[in-house]
């Protein structure tokens, strides 16, 4: 089946596009970080409240 976490081991990415350092940050701050990456690449558009 090769389903990660079921019958295949997890392999950390060699060069992750996003790395979240969660210590001391609020979920809202992390959400902004996650959404900023595809927004900067033009993959998604952020509304005025998230930009």
C-alpha positions as CSV (number, residue, x, y, z in Angstrom):
1,X,0.0,0.0,0.0
2,X,2.9,2.4,0.8
3,X,0.8,4.7,3.0
4,X,3.0,6.9,5.2
5,X,2.3,6.1,8.9
6,X,0.5,2.9,8.1
7,X,2.9,0.6,6.3
8,X,5.6,3.0,5.1
9,X,8.0,5.0,7.4
10,X,7.9,8.8,7.6
11,X,10.8,10.4,5.8
12,X,11.5,14.1,6.7
13,X,11.9,16.3,3.6
14,X,15.4,17.2,2.7
15,X,14.6,20.8,1.9
16,X,11.1,21.8,3.2
17,X,9.5,24.8,1.7
18,X,8.0,25.9,5.0
19,X,9.5,25.3,8.4
20,X,7.3,26.3,11.4
21,X,9.0,27.1,14.7
22,X,6.0,26.9,17.0
23,X,7.6,27.7,20.3
24,X,6.1,30.9,21.6
25,X,3.9,31.6,18.5
26,X,0.1,31.8,18.4
27,X,-1.9,29.7,15.9
28,X,-2.9,32.9,14.0
29,X,0.8,33.7,13.5
30,X,1.5,30.2,12.2
31,X,-1.5,30.4,9.8
32,X,-0.1,33.6,8.3
33,X,3.2,31.9,7.8
34,X,1.7,28.9,6.1
35,X,-0.6,31.0,3.8
36,X,2.1,33.5,2.9
37,X,4.3,31.0,1.1
38,X,1.7,30.0,-1.6
39,X,0.4,33.6,-1.8
40,X,3.9,34.9,-2.6
41,X,4.1,32.4,-5.4
42,X,0.8,33.5,-6.8
43,X,-0.8,30.1,-6.1
44,X,-3.5,31.6,-3.8
45,X,-4.8,35.1,-3.2
46,X,-5.2,36.3,0.4
47,X,-8.1,38.5,1.4
48,X,-7.5,41.9,3.0
49,X,-7.8,40.5,6.5
50,X,-5.0,38.0,6.0
51,X,-2.6,40.0,3.8
